[in-house]
Amino acid sequence: MIMVHKKHIPLIIITYFMLFLFGVLATISASSQSIGNPVVGNPPQNIEDHFVPEPAEYDIEVWIKNLRIPWSLVFISEDEALVSERAGQIRLIKKNQLIEKPYKIFEEITPIGEGGLMGIAKHPNFKEEKYLYVMYTYVEGGEIFNRVARYFDTGSTLEFDRIIIDKIPGSNVHNGGRIAFGTDGMLYICTGDTWQAEIAQDLKNLGGKILRLTPEGAIPGDNPFPDSPVYSLGHRNPQGLAWHPENGDLFSSEHGPSGEFGLYGRDIINVIVKGGNYGWPLVLGDANIDPYLDPIIMWTKATPPSGITFWDKRLFVTTLRSQALVRIEIKQSGNNYEITGIDRLFADDWYSGLYGRLRDAVVGPDNALYILTSNYDGRGRPLEDDDKILRLTLK
C-alpha cells in the first residue's frame, strides 16, 4: 500500500480533478457529433424553487464524520449500517460509531473519475438471506466496465457469492450507480450513458438504462423486453430510485446535459413506467413527443440530483453542484402528478449550500433522514473537509 502524507492530499485532489475535467472535455465533442440536437421542451412544473437556508421544522446534526467520498448507505439492523466509500471499501457503523477497520475492501475495484464503489443494497429478506449487493467500476483488457455482485454478510465481513450482472458500460463519468430493491422484490439498477449519448436508445446496450433483475440475477419473466434486463431506456445518468409509499410508483432522478449539444442543466425527476423511453438524447423536458415520456420536473439551472427517498410524505432529493437538499411536494391527480412545492433546504442560492455536495438520503429505522455529503474528492467545498453523514429529524 502506498502511504500519502497528509500535506500532499490537497495537491493530489487538485491533480485528480484536473485529470477528470480533461477527460470530460475530451469526450464532449465525440458524443455531440454522433447524433443530431435533441428537441428541447420547457420545464413541466409550473412553480419556482424556494430557498430555505434554515428550515425551522427540522433538527440537524452530524451523525458520522471522517468518511471519504461516501456513496450509499444501508441499515442492516436497528443499530448497524453499512456505507460505501467510492475508493473501494465498505465501512460499518455500529451504535452510532464508525468502526475504524473497514468491513470490506474490494481489491478488484478501479476508482476512476466518478466511478468506483457506488450503490449498495440489502436483500429484501435480509433477516434470513444475509446478502448485500454492490455496484462498482473495474478495468479489464484496458476497457472500463461496471458490474453488480452479491456478497454474503458473515457478521464480520462480506464474502463473495456471485456476479448478478456484468459488462455494463463504464467510464470516468456517467456510470449511474444507484441500486435498490423495489416493492416487487426485484433489483433495480441505474446505468449511465458513459458520455456516449446514442447508447441510451440502443436496447442491446446496457448503458443509459434502468435494469431489473431477480435477487439471483435472472431476468424476470414480466420484464418489458424479451430476454432483456432493461426496464426503461433513454436515460443519461440516473442517480436515484425511490418508490411512492402509497401507490408504489417508481421515481428516479437524472442528470441533464453538461456540454453535449451545447446544452447545460436540465436535470430531471422522472416517474418510471415499465418499458418507458425517456428520450435521451432525442428529447429533453416537456416535449410531448410520442413515444417518449416527459419528466415531472426539469430544472434549467444545473442541479445534478443524486439519491432520493420519500420521507414525511414528500420526496427528498440530494443534489451535487447545487448543494441543496431539495424537498418536493407532490400531488397525484389521476395518472398524473402535480408539483405543488419545491424547497431547496440548507441553501440560499443556486450554487451554495451549508453542507456542500450531497450524494444520498436514506430513511433510518428510527424514521430520521440520513444524508451523505460528497466533498472530499475535490469537487466540493471545502476541498479538504472530511465527508459526513448528517441526521435530520422532525422537531
C-alpha positions as CSV (number, residue, x, y, z in Angstrom):
1,M,0.0,0.0,0.0
2,I,1.3,3.5,-0.9
3,M,1.2,5.9,2.0
4,V,0.4,9.5,1.3
5,H,1.5,12.3,3.7
6,K,-1.5,14.4,4.8
7,K,0.1,17.6,3.5
8,H,0.1,16.2,0.0
9,I,-3.6,15.4,-0.1
10,P,-4.8,18.8,-1.4
11,L,-2.3,18.6,-4.4
12,I,-3.5,15.1,-5.2
13,I,-7.1,16.2,-5.0
14,I,-6.4,19.1,-7.4
15,T,-4.5,16.9,-9.8
16,Y,-7.3,14.3,-9.8
17,F,-9.9,17.0,-10.5
18,M,-7.8,18.4,-13.4
19,L,-7.5,14.9,-15.0
20,F,-11.2,14.4,-14.5
21,L,-12.0,17.7,-16.2
22,F,-9.7,17.0,-19.1
23,G,-11.4,13.6,-19.7
24,V,-14.8,15.2,-19.6
25,L,-13.9,17.9,-22.1
26,A,-12.2,15.4,-24.4
27,T,-15.4,13.3,-24.7
28,I,-18.0,16.1,-25.2
29,S,-17.2,16.6,-28.9
30,A,-17.4,12.9,-29.9
31,S,-20.8,12.4,-28.2
32,S,-22.3,15.6,-29.6
33,Q,-21.2,14.9,-33.2
34,S,-22.6,11.4,-33.4
35,I,-26.3,12.4,-33.2
36,G,-28.4,15.4,-34.0
37,N,-29.5,18.0,-31.5
38,P,-32.4,17.0,-29.2
39,V,-35.8,18.6,-29.2
40,V,-35.9,20.7,-26.0
41,G,-39.2,21.3,-24.2
42,N,-40.0,23.5,-21.3
43,P,-39.9,22.6,-17.6
44,P,-43.1,20.7,-16.8
45,Q,-43.6,22.2,-13.4
46,N,-45.4,25.5,-13.0
47,I,-43.8,26.7,-9.8
48,E,-40.4,28.3,-8.8
49,D,-38.0,26.8,-6.4
50,H,-37.9,28.3,-2.9
51,F,-34.7,28.7,-0.9
52,V,-34.8,27.7,2.8
53,P,-31.3,28.1,4.2
54,E,-32.5,27.4,7.8
55,P,-35.6,25.2,7.8
56,A,-37.3,25.7,11.2
57,E,-39.1,22.4,11.3
58,Y,-36.0,20.2,11.5
59,D,-33.1,19.5,13.8
60,I,-29.9,18.5,12.0
61,E,-26.7,17.1,13.5
62,V,-23.5,15.5,12.3
63,W,-24.0,11.7,12.9
64,I,-20.8,10.3,11.4
65,K,-17.5,12.0,10.4
66,N,-14.2,11.1,8.8
67,L,-15.6,9.4,5.7
68,R,-14.0,9.5,2.2
69,I,-16.5,10.1,-0.6
70,P,-19.4,8.0,0.7
71,W,-21.9,7.0,-2.0
72,S,-24.6,4.8,-0.5
73,L,-25.9,3.9,3.0
74,V,-28.0,0.9,4.1
75,F,-29.2,-0.1,7.5
76,I,-28.8,-3.8,8.2
77,S,-30.2,-3.7,11.8
78,E,-31.7,-1.3,14.3
79,D,-28.2,-0.1,15.3
80,E,-26.0,-1.1,12.4
81,A,-25.4,0.4,9.0
82,L,-23.0,-0.1,6.1
83,V,-21.7,2.8,4.0
84,S,-19.8,2.5,0.7
85,E,-16.8,4.7,0.0
86,R,-16.0,5.3,-3.7
87,A,-12.4,4.3,-3.4
88,G,-13.4,0.7,-2.8
89,Q,-14.3,-0.1,0.8
90,I,-17.4,-0.6,2.9
91,R,-17.4,0.8,6.5
92,L,-19.5,-0.4,9.4
93,I,-21.4,2.0,11.6
94,K,-22.4,0.4,14.9
95,K,-24.3,2.0,17.7
96,N,-23.7,5.5,16.2
97,Q,-20.0,5.0,15.9
98,L,-17.8,4.5,12.8
99,I,-15.7,1.4,13.1
100,E,-12.2,2.2,12.1
101,K,-11.3,-1.1,10.4
102,P,-13.0,-1.4,7.0
103,Y,-15.8,-4.0,6.9
104,K,-14.8,-5.0,3.4
105,I,-12.0,-3.8,1.0
106,F,-12.6,-4.6,-2.7
107,E,-9.3,-5.1,-4.5
108,E,-10.9,-5.5,-7.9
109,I,-12.5,-2.0,-7.9
110,T,-11.0,0.8,-10.0
111,P,-11.9,4.2,-8.6
112,I,-11.7,6.3,-11.8
113,G,-13.4,9.7,-12.0
114,E,-17.0,9.3,-11.0
115,G,-16.6,5.5,-11.0
116,G,-15.6,3.2,-8.2
117,L,-17.7,1.6,-5.4
118,M,-21.1,3.1,-5.8
119,G,-24.5,1.7,-4.8
120,I,-25.2,-0.9,-2.2
121,A,-28.5,-2.6,-1.3
122,K,-29.5,-5.4,1.0
123,H,-31.6,-8.4,0.1
124,P,-35.4,-7.7,0.6
125,N,-35.5,-10.6,3.1
126,F,-32.1,-9.7,4.8
127,K,-33.0,-11.3,8.2
128,E,-33.0,-14.7,6.5
129,E,-31.0,-14.0,3.4
130,K,-27.9,-12.2,4.5
131,Y,-26.9,-10.8,1.1
132,L,-25.5,-7.4,0.2
133,Y,-25.4,-6.2,-3.4
134,V,-22.8,-3.8,-4.6
135,M,-22.2,-1.9,-7.9
136,Y,-18.7,-1.0,-8.8
137,T,-16.3,0.0,-11.6
138,Y,-13.4,-2.1,-12.8
139,V,-11.0,-2.3,-15.7
140,E,-10.5,-5.4,-17.9
141,G,-8.3,-5.6,-21.0
142,G,-7.9,-1.8,-21.0
143,E,-11.7,-1.3,-21.0
144,I,-13.8,0.2,-18.2
145,F,-16.9,-1.7,-17.1
146,N,-19.4,-1.7,-14.2
147,R,-20.9,-4.8,-12.6
148,V,-23.3,-5.7,-9.8
149,A,-22.2,-8.5,-7.5
150,R,-23.7,-10.2,-4.4
151,Y,-21.8,-10.9,-1.2
152,F,-22.8,-12.8,1.9
153,D,-22.7,-10.9,5.2
154,T,-20.9,-13.1,7.8
155,G,-21.4,-10.6,10.6
156,S,-17.7,-9.5,10.5
157,T,-17.1,-9.0,6.7
158,L,-18.6,-9.7,3.2
159,E,-17.8,-12.9,1.3
160,F,-18.2,-13.1,-2.5
161,D,-21.3,-15.1,-3.6
162,R,-22.0,-14.4,-7.3
163,I,-22.0,-11.8,-10.1
164,I,-25.5,-10.5,-10.7
165,I,-24.8,-8.7,-14.0
166,D,-21.6,-7.8,-15.7
167,K,-20.0,-5.8,-18.5
168,I,-22.2,-2.7,-18.0
169,P,-20.5,0.1,-19.9
170,G,-18.2,2.2,-17.6
171,S,-16.3,5.4,-17.9
172,N,-14.8,8.1,-15.8
173,V,-18.2,9.8,-16.0
174,H,-21.9,8.9,-16.2
175,N,-21.9,5.4,-14.6
176,G,-25.3,5.7,-13.0
177,G,-24.6,3.5,-9.9
178,R,-27.7,3.5,-7.8
179,I,-29.2,0.1,-7.0
180,A,-32.3,-0.7,-4.9
181,F,-34.9,-3.3,-4.4
182,G,-38.4,-2.4,-5.4
183,T,-41.7,-3.1,-3.7
184,D,-41.9,-6.1,-6.1
185,G,-38.8,-7.7,-4.6
186,M,-36.8,-7.1,-7.8
187,L,-33.4,-5.4,-8.0
188,Y,-33.3,-2.2,-10.0
189,I,-30.0,-0.8,-11.4
190,C,-29.2,2.6,-12.7
191,T,-26.7,2.7,-15.6
192,G,-25.3,5.8,-17.3
193,D,-24.6,6.6,-20.9
194,T,-20.8,6.9,-20.2
195,W,-20.9,10.1,-22.4
196,Q,-21.9,8.1,-25.4
197,A,-25.4,9.5,-25.8
198,E,-26.5,7.2,-28.5
199,I,-26.3,4.1,-26.4
200,A,-29.2,5.2,-24.3
201,Q,-31.6,4.4,-27.2
202,D,-29.9,1.0,-28.0
203,L,-31.8,-1.9,-26.4
204,K,-28.8,-4.1,-27.0
205,N,-26.6,-1.9,-24.8
206,L,-26.9,-1.9,-21.0
207,G,-25.8,1.8,-20.7
208,G,-28.3,4.6,-20.2
209,K,-31.0,2.3,-18.8
210,I,-32.7,1.2,-15.6
211,L,-32.3,-2.5,-15.4
212,R,-34.5,-5.0,-13.4
213,L,-33.4,-8.5,-12.2
214,T,-34.3,-11.1,-9.6
215,P,-32.3,-11.2,-6.4
216,E,-30.4,-14.1,-8.0
217,G,-29.6,-12.2,-11.2
218,A,-32.1,-13.8,-13.5
219,I,-34.3,-11.8,-16.0
220,P,-37.9,-11.7,-14.6
221,G,-40.5,-13.1,-17.0
222,D,-42.6,-10.0,-16.8
223,N,-39.8,-7.6,-17.9
224,P,-41.0,-5.4,-20.8
225,F,-38.4,-6.6,-23.4
226,P,-38.0,-10.4,-24.1
227,D,-34.8,-11.9,-22.5
228,S,-33.6,-8.4,-21.6
229,P,-32.8,-6.9,-18.1
230,V,-33.9,-3.5,-19.5
231,Y,-36.8,-2.0,-17.6
232,S,-36.6,1.5,-19.1
233,L,-34.4,3.3,-21.5
234,G,-33.4,6.8,-22.8
235,H,-31.6,7.8,-19.7
236,R,-28.4,9.9,-19.5
237,N,-27.2,9.4,-16.0
238,P,-29.9,8.2,-13.5
239,Q,-28.7,8.5,-9.9
240,G,-31.7,7.9,-7.6
241,L,-34.5,5.4,-7.1
242,A,-37.5,5.7,-4.8
243,W,-41.0,4.1,-4.6
244,H,-44.0,6.1,-3.7
245,P,-45.1,4.9,-0.2
246,E,-48.8,4.9,-1.1
247,N,-49.1,3.6,-4.7
248,G,-45.7,2.1,-5.3
249,D,-44.8,4.2,-8.4
250,L,-41.1,4.3,-9.1
251,F,-39.4,7.8,-9.1
252,S,-35.9,8.4,-10.5
253,S,-33.5,11.4,-10.5
254,E,-31.3,12.0,-13.5
255,H,-28.5,14.4,-14.6
256,G,-29.1,16.6,-17.7
257,P,-26.5,17.7,-20.2
258,S,-23.3,19.4,-19.2
259,G,-22.0,20.4,-22.6
260,E,-23.4,17.9,-25.1
261,F,-25.2,19.6,-28.0
262,G,-24.2,23.0,-26.4
263,L,-26.8,22.3,-23.6
264,Y,-26.4,22.6,-19.8
265,G,-28.5,22.0,-16.7
266,R,-32.0,20.4,-17.4
267,D,-31.6,17.9,-14.6
268,I,-34.8,15.9,-14.1
269,I,-37.1,13.8,-11.9
270,N,-39.0,11.1,-13.7
271,V,-41.8,8.7,-12.9
272,I,-40.6,5.4,-14.3
273,V,-43.0,3.0,-16.1
274,K,-42.4,-0.5,-17.4
275,G,-40.8,-0.3,-20.9
276,G,-40.8,3.5,-20.9
277,N,-38.5,5.5,-23.2
278,Y,-37.4,8.8,-21.5
279,G,-36.0,10.3,-24.6
280,W,-32.3,11.0,-24.1
281,P,-30.6,12.1,-26.3
282,L,-33.5,12.8,-28.7
283,V,-35.8,14.9,-26.4
284,L,-35.5,16.9,-23.2
285,G,-38.1,18.3,-20.9
286,D,-41.8,18.7,-21.6
287,A,-41.5,17.9,-25.3
288,N,-44.8,16.0,-25.7
289,I,-43.5,13.8,-28.5
290,D,-44.6,10.1,-28.7
291,P,-43.3,7.6,-27.7
292,Y,-41.0,9.5,-25.3
293,L,-42.1,10.1,-21.7
294,D,-41.7,13.6,-20.2
295,P,-40.3,14.2,-16.7
296,I,-42.4,15.7,-13.9
297,I,-39.6,18.2,-13.1
298,M,-36.8,19.7,-15.1
299,W,-34.5,22.4,-13.7
300,T,-32.9,24.6,-16.3
301,K,-30.1,25.6,-13.9
302,A,-27.6,22.8,-13.1
303,T,-28.9,20.9,-10.1
304,P,-27.4,17.4,-10.6
305,P,-29.6,15.3,-8.4
306,S,-28.4,12.1,-6.8
307,G,-30.0,9.8,-4.2
308,I,-33.7,10.3,-3.5
309,T,-36.2,9.0,-0.9
310,F,-39.7,9.6,0.3
311,W,-39.9,10.9,3.9
312,D,-42.7,12.7,5.8
313,K,-45.0,12.4,2.7
314,R,-42.6,14.3,0.5
315,L,-39.8,13.4,-2.0
316,F,-36.4,14.4,-0.8
317,V,-33.6,14.8,-3.4
318,T,-29.9,15.2,-2.6
319,T,-28.1,17.4,-5.1
320,L,-24.4,17.8,-6.0
321,R,-23.4,21.1,-7.7
322,S,-26.4,23.0,-6.3
323,Q,-25.5,21.7,-2.7
324,A,-29.2,21.6,-1.6
325,L,-31.5,19.0,-0.1
326,V,-34.5,19.5,-2.3
327,R,-37.9,18.9,-0.8
328,I,-40.7,18.3,-3.3
329,E,-44.4,18.4,-2.6
330,I,-46.3,16.1,-5.0
331,K,-50.0,15.7,-5.5
332,Q,-51.4,12.9,-7.6
333,S,-54.2,13.7,-10.0
334,G,-55.4,10.5,-11.7
335,N,-52.5,9.0,-13.5
336,N,-50.5,12.2,-13.4
337,Y,-48.5,14.1,-10.8
338,E,-48.7,17.8,-10.0
339,I,-45.7,19.5,-8.3
340,T,-47.1,21.9,-5.6
341,G,-43.8,22.9,-3.9
342,I,-40.1,22.8,-4.4
343,D,-37.9,23.9,-1.4
344,R,-34.1,24.0,-1.5
345,L,-33.2,23.3,2.1
346,F,-29.8,24.5,3.6
347,A,-29.1,26.7,0.6
348,D,-29.5,30.4,0.0
349,D,-28.8,30.4,-3.8
350,W,-28.4,28.0,-6.7
351,Y,-24.8,27.0,-6.0
352,S,-24.1,27.5,-2.4
353,G,-25.2,25.2,0.4
354,L,-24.3,24.9,4.0
355,Y,-23.1,21.3,3.7
356,G,-21.6,21.2,0.2
357,R,-22.4,18.4,-2.2
358,L,-24.9,15.8,-1.1
359,R,-24.9,12.3,-2.5
360,D,-27.6,10.2,-0.9
361,A,-30.6,10.3,1.5
362,V,-31.9,7.3,3.4
363,V,-34.6,6.9,6.0
364,G,-33.3,5.1,9.0
365,P,-35.1,2.6,11.3
366,D,-35.6,5.5,13.7
367,N,-37.5,7.4,11.0
368,A,-34.7,10.0,10.8
369,L,-33.4,11.1,7.4
370,Y,-29.7,10.3,6.9
371,I,-27.8,12.4,4.3
372,L,-24.4,11.7,2.9
373,T,-22.0,14.5,1.8
374,S,-19.7,14.2,-1.2
375,N,-16.9,16.9,-0.8
376,Y,-13.7,15.0,-0.3
377,D,-13.0,14.2,-3.9
378,G,-12.1,17.9,-4.6
379,R,-15.3,18.8,-6.3
380,G,-17.0,20.0,-3.2
381,R,-16.4,22.8,-0.7
382,P,-14.4,23.0,1.4
383,L,-11.9,20.9,-0.6
384,E,-10.1,19.4,2.4
385,D,-13.1,18.7,4.6
386,D,-13.9,15.1,5.5
387,D,-17.2,13.7,4.4
388,K,-20.1,13.2,6.8
389,I,-23.4,11.7,7.4
390,L,-26.0,14.1,8.6
391,R,-29.1,13.2,10.7
392,L,-32.3,15.1,10.1
393,T,-35.2,14.8,12.4
394,L,-38.6,16.5,12.7
395,K,-39.0,18.9,15.7
